[in-house]
Amino acid sequence: MDDVDRMLLTELQQDATQAYAALGKAVGLSAGAAHERVRKLREQGVIRRTTVDVDPAAVGRGVMAFVLVEAGSWMGDAPTKAALEALPEVVEAHIIAGPASLLVKVRTPTTEELQASLRRLYAIEGVTGTQTIVVLESFFERSVDAKGDDSPVRPSPPEPSR
């Protein structure tokens, strides 16, 4: 993957609906060359899917929580994955190291529905407990930086004292 591919990814993350002609123009390629590169990025698995960013609150999923799932056994198997995938309110699930076995992101319409979701999570075989963190407000969510710029974010210089 070269710098042109990274620029293509950045452009697509901003607007995946743009025409290949516009995409190519933005990165200095013809429409055909842009199309071919995007096709190759899909084949290589760099672009996993093309999707729409939907506002969860607008579709009745305004309550977000992160749930630490504690387990008495390894949770990284197919039955656990299938059980989590069967719960539509579970939008992400990650095997983690630390005080729990899984970190699950849940979106529900209400806190009452969140409580019902926690019951369903607790009913999954092997689950021994949960710890839930309800999100009150999100400052931002971002995509992976396609440019590969992993330099640390530099803080703003301090205000001069008076």
Secondary structure, DSSP 8 states (H G I E B T S, - for coil): --HHHHHHHHHHHH-TTS-HHHHHHHHT--HHHHHHHHHHHHHTTSS--------GGGGT--EEEEEEEEESS---SHHHHHHHHT-TTEEEEEE-SSSSSEEEEEEESSHHHHHHHHHHHHTSTTEEEEEEEEES--S------TT---------------
